[in-house]
């Protein structure tokens, strides 16, 4: 259980730092911490003290609770082989994801072809943007740069669209159903 909380803190510190536009060095300076300490916390390799969490929260201008609570949505992958189908009046249903909030939703089918240059890095969207992708055919590496996940037919992935992200084909063609949610208000605001 402690490992889960350490990973939660790591995700939140990294995400809020990026939303603020701070480098690790800048946040470490503002929090009066060694850069290596901050790096270890963001990597999920350190179990920070209450005082360290308080210093980081102050430097990020958020309550400590924002570092200890699931804000926004981390990367989520649901594999086809692990799918759970439940009976429904119209047949069966497979829930892919459930997100609550205010904003708008864009839904599209995307057909990636082998000749297209889809491996180019896509620039971040508005803070709090999420991409929800269901793979209809093909295989690809999808997700934030440096955290891409290999997915194939029937897999589902959700990832932050407010970070640089990338789709790289592993097959000649891939077709995906993408839902992009964009909040009208940042998920984490300044105190």
C-alpha positions in Angstrom: 0.0 0.0 0.0 2.8 2.4 0.8 4.3 1.8 -2.7 0.9 2.9 -4.2 1.0 6.2 -2.3 4.6 6.8 -3.2 3.7 6.4 -6.9 0.6 8.6 -6.4 2.8 11.4 -4.9 5.4 10.9 -7.8 2.7 11.3 -10.4 1.1 14.4 -8.8 4.4 16.2 -8.2 5.5 15.5 -11.7 2.2 16.6 -13.2 1.7 19.7 -11.2 5.3 20.7 -11.8 4.8 20.4 -15.5 1.5 22.3 -15.4 3.3 25.1 -13.6 6.1 25.0 -16.3 8.8 24.4 -13.8 11.9 22.3 -14.4 13.0 19.9 -11.7 15.8 22.3 -10.8 13.4 25.2 -10.5 11.0 23.3 -8.3 13.9 22.0 -6.1 15.1 25.6 -5.7 11.7 26.9 -4.8 11.1 24.0 -2.3 14.7 24.4 -0.9 15.4 20.7 -1.7 18.3 19.0 -3.4 17.5 18.3 -7.1 18.4 14.6 -6.5 15.8 14.4 -3.7 13.1 15.8 -6.0 14.2 13.6 -8.8 13.9 10.5 -6.5 10.4 11.6 -5.4 9.2 12.1 -9.0 10.6 8.7 -10.0 8.7 7.0 -7.1 12.0 5.9 -5.5 11.6 8.0 -2.3 9.1 8.1 0.5 9.1 11.8 1.3 8.5 13.1 4.9 5.5 15.4 5.7 7.9 18.4 5.9 9.2 17.6 2.4 5.7 17.2 1.0 4.7 20.5 2.7 7.7 22.3 1.1 6.9 20.9 -2.4 3.2 21.8 -2.0 4.1 25.4 -1.0 6.5 25.7 -3.9 3.8 24.5 -6.3 1.2 26.7 -4.6 -1.2 23.9 -3.9 -2.5 22.3 -0.6 -0.6 19.2 0.5 -3.8 17.2 -0.1 -3.3 17.7 -3.9 -0.1 15.7 -3.7 -1.9 12.8 -1.8 -5.1 12.7 -3.8 -5.7 11.3 -7.3 -6.1 14.5 -9.4 -6.7 14.3 -13.1 -6.0 10.9 -14.5 -2.9 8.9 -14.8 -2.1 6.6 -17.6 -4.6 3.7 -17.8 -4.3 0.7 -20.0 -7.1 -2.0 -20.3 -6.0 -5.0 -22.2 -8.4 -6.9 -24.5 -7.5 -10.2 -22.9 -8.6 -8.8 -19.5 -11.9 -7.4 -20.7 -15.0 -7.9 -18.6 -18.3 -7.9 -20.4 -21.4 -7.4 -18.4 -25.0 -8.2 -19.5 -27.0 -5.2 -20.6 -30.6 -4.9 -22.1 -29.1 -4.4 -25.6 -26.5 -7.2 -25.3 -23.2 -6.9 -23.5 -21.2 -3.9 -22.3 -17.5 -3.3 -21.7 -16.8 -0.2 -19.8 -13.6 1.4 -20.9 -13.3 4.4 -18.6 -15.3 6.9 -16.5 -14.3 10.5 -16.1 -16.1 13.3 -14.3 -15.7 17.0 -14.9 -16.6 20.0 -16.9 -15.4 20.7 -20.4 -15.9 19.4 -23.9 -15.5 16.0 -25.6 -14.1 15.4 -29.1 -14.7 11.9 -30.6 -13.0 10.6 -33.7 -12.0 7.5 -35.6 -8.4 7.8 -36.8 -6.9 5.7 -39.5 -3.1 5.7 -39.4 -1.4 4.5 -42.6 2.2 3.2 -42.9 3.2 6.1 -45.2 2.0 8.7 -42.7 4.6 10.2 -40.3 2.6 9.6 -37.1 5.8 9.2 -35.0 6.2 13.0 -34.8 5.8 14.3 -31.3 2.4 16.0 -30.7 2.5 19.2 -28.7 0.7 19.4 -25.4 -2.9 20.5 -25.4 -4.7 22.6 -22.7 -3.9 21.6 -19.1 -6.1 18.7 -18.0 -6.7 17.3 -21.5 -7.0 13.5 -21.7 -6.9 11.2 -24.6 -9.0 7.9 -24.4 -8.0 5.5 -27.2 -9.6 2.2 -28.1 -7.6 0.2 -30.7 -9.9 -1.2 -33.4 -7.1 -2.7 -35.5 -3.3 -2.8 -35.8 -0.6 -2.2 -33.2 1.1 1.0 -32.0 3.2 2.6 -29.3 1.0 5.4 -27.8 1.2 7.8 -24.9 3.3 10.6 -23.4 6.8 10.8 -24.8 9.0 8.4 -22.7 6.0 6.6 -21.3 4.5 5.1 -24.5 2.8 1.7 -24.2 2.5 -0.9 -26.8 -1.2 -1.5 -27.5 -3.2 -3.7 -30.0 -6.6 -4.6 -31.2 -9.1 -4.5 -28.3 -6.8 -2.6 -25.9 -7.8 0.7 -24.3 -5.4 3.4 -23.1 -6.0 6.7 -21.4 -3.2 9.2 -21.1 -2.6 12.9 -20.4 -2.9 15.0 -23.6 -1.4 18.0 -21.8 2.1 16.5 -22.1 4.0 16.0 -25.4 2.7 12.6 -26.8 3.4 10.3 -29.7 1.8 7.5 -31.7 4.2 5.2 -33.6 2.9 2.4 -35.8 4.1 -1.1 -35.3 2.0 -2.4 -38.2 1.3 -1.1 -41.7 -2.0 0.4 -40.6 -3.9 1.0 -37.4 -7.4 2.3 -36.7 -8.3 3.8 -33.4 -11.4 5.3 -31.7 -10.1 8.4 -29.9 -12.1 10.5 -27.4 -10.4 13.7 -26.2 -11.7 15.4 -23.1 -10.7 19.0 -22.6 -11.7 20.7 -19.3 -12.8 24.3 -19.4 -11.0 24.9 -16.0 -7.6 23.5 -15.1 -7.8 20.4 -13.0 -5.3 21.8 -10.5 -5.4 25.5 -9.8 -3.2 27.9 -7.9 -4.3 28.3 -4.3 
